[in-house]
Amino acid sequence: MYSIRTTYELNARHALKKGSELIEETHSHTFKLEVELSSEKLDETGCVVDFRDLDSRMTDILGTYTNTDLQDHPRFAGTSPSAEMMAKVFFADINACIADMPANLVRVTVWEDECHAGSYRGEG
């Protein structure tokens, strides 16, 4: 099994919620997203996927979240936009966007800073 990992930055604001109540002040992060894809075989260029193609798709996905308050974004309605929940939401967005690629999305990790991250692997 082959795999690749790429990282992307996302400037956004969030605040954790307990139920419908914010439990902290809204604050900004430059989140780092780490995306891992895998494949049983390589393409004709010896790659899992073309990084440029993946980067272009990620730019489109992340553009809808850039410089927003995540707790107000429709994709986080009814949830607390923790790093773990962000990883789950981004996993679903990315998985849908790469459905035509010959690779599987393995994991998405969202780093709030160099020491704190949450991940989501999907089902199975």
C-alpha positions as CSV (number, residue, x, y, z in Angstrom):
1,M,0.0,0.0,0.0
2,Y,1.3,3.4,-1.0
3,S,0.3,6.7,0.7
4,I,0.9,10.4,0.5
5,R,0.4,13.1,3.1
6,T,0.0,16.8,2.3
7,T,-0.6,19.8,4.5
8,Y,-2.7,22.9,4.0
9,E,-3.2,26.1,6.0
10,L,-6.6,27.5,6.9
11,N,-7.1,30.9,8.6
12,A,-10.3,30.8,10.5
13,R,-11.9,31.5,13.9
14,H,-13.7,29.2,16.3
15,A,-14.9,28.8,19.8
16,L,-15.9,25.6,21.5
17,K,-19.5,25.1,22.5
18,K,-21.2,23.0,25.1
19,G,-24.7,22.4,23.8
20,S,-25.7,25.8,22.2
21,E,-23.5,27.9,24.6
22,L,-20.0,29.1,23.7
23,I,-17.6,28.1,26.5
24,E,-14.8,30.3,25.3
25,E,-14.1,33.5,23.4
26,T,-14.0,33.2,19.6
27,H,-10.3,33.2,18.6
28,S,-8.3,32.8,15.4
29,H,-6.0,30.1,14.3
30,T,-3.9,29.3,11.3
31,F,-5.0,25.7,11.3
32,K,-2.8,23.1,9.6
33,L,-4.7,20.3,7.8
34,E,-2.8,17.1,7.1
35,V,-4.5,14.9,4.5
36,E,-3.4,11.3,3.9
37,L,-4.5,9.3,0.8
38,S,-3.6,5.7,-0.1
39,S,-3.6,3.4,-3.1
40,E,-2.7,-0.2,-3.9
41,K,-0.9,1.0,-7.0
42,L,0.7,4.0,-8.5
43,D,-0.4,5.9,-11.6
44,E,1.6,6.1,-14.8
45,T,3.9,8.8,-13.3
46,G,4.7,6.7,-10.2
47,C,2.4,8.7,-7.9
48,V,-0.6,7.9,-5.7
49,V,-2.3,11.1,-7.2
50,D,-1.0,14.2,-8.8
51,F,-0.3,16.7,-6.0
52,R,-1.3,19.6,-8.2
53,D,-4.7,18.1,-8.8
54,L,-5.2,17.5,-5.1
55,D,-3.9,21.0,-4.2
56,S,-6.4,22.6,-6.6
57,R,-9.3,20.6,-5.1
58,M,-8.2,21.5,-1.6
59,T,-8.0,25.2,-2.4
60,D,-11.7,25.0,-3.5
61,I,-12.8,23.2,-0.4
62,L,-10.9,25.4,2.1
63,G,-12.0,28.6,0.3
64,T,-15.5,28.1,1.8
65,Y,-14.0,28.1,5.3
66,T,-11.2,30.7,5.0
67,N,-11.6,33.7,7.3
68,T,-14.9,32.6,8.7
69,D,-16.2,31.9,12.2
70,L,-16.5,28.2,12.0
71,Q,-19.2,28.0,14.7
72,D,-21.4,30.1,12.3
73,H,-20.6,28.0,9.2
74,P,-23.5,25.8,8.1
75,R,-21.3,22.6,8.1
76,F,-20.8,23.0,11.8
77,A,-24.5,23.7,12.7
78,G,-25.4,21.9,15.9
79,T,-21.8,21.0,16.7
80,S,-18.8,22.4,18.5
81,P,-16.1,23.2,15.9
82,S,-13.3,21.3,17.8
83,A,-10.3,20.1,15.9
84,E,-11.8,16.6,16.0
85,M,-15.1,17.8,14.5
86,M,-13.3,19.9,12.0
87,A,-11.3,16.8,10.9
88,K,-14.6,14.9,10.5
89,V,-16.3,17.6,8.4
90,F,-13.2,18.1,6.2
91,F,-12.9,14.3,5.8
92,A,-16.4,14.2,4.3
93,D,-15.8,17.3,2.1
94,I,-12.5,15.9,0.8
95,N,-13.8,12.4,0.3
96,A,-16.7,13.7,-1.8
97,C,-14.3,15.9,-3.8
98,I,-11.8,13.1,-4.6
99,A,-14.3,10.4,-5.5
100,D,-13.1,10.2,-9.1
101,M,-9.4,9.8,-8.0
102,P,-7.8,6.4,-7.9
103,A,-7.0,6.8,-4.2
104,N,-8.7,6.5,-0.8
105,L,-8.8,9.1,1.9
106,V,-7.2,7.6,5.0
107,R,-7.1,10.4,7.5
108,V,-7.5,14.1,8.1
109,T,-5.7,15.7,11.0
110,V,-6.4,19.3,12.0
111,W,-3.6,21.0,14.0
112,E,-4.5,24.1,16.1
113,D,-0.8,24.7,16.9
114,E,2.4,22.7,16.8
115,C,1.3,20.6,19.8
116,H,-2.5,20.1,19.6
117,A,-4.4,18.2,16.9
118,G,-7.5,16.2,16.3
119,S,-7.9,13.5,13.6
120,Y,-10.7,11.6,11.8
121,R,-10.2,8.3,9.9
122,G,-13.6,7.6,8.6
123,E,-15.5,4.4,8.7
124,G,-13.6,1.1,8.7
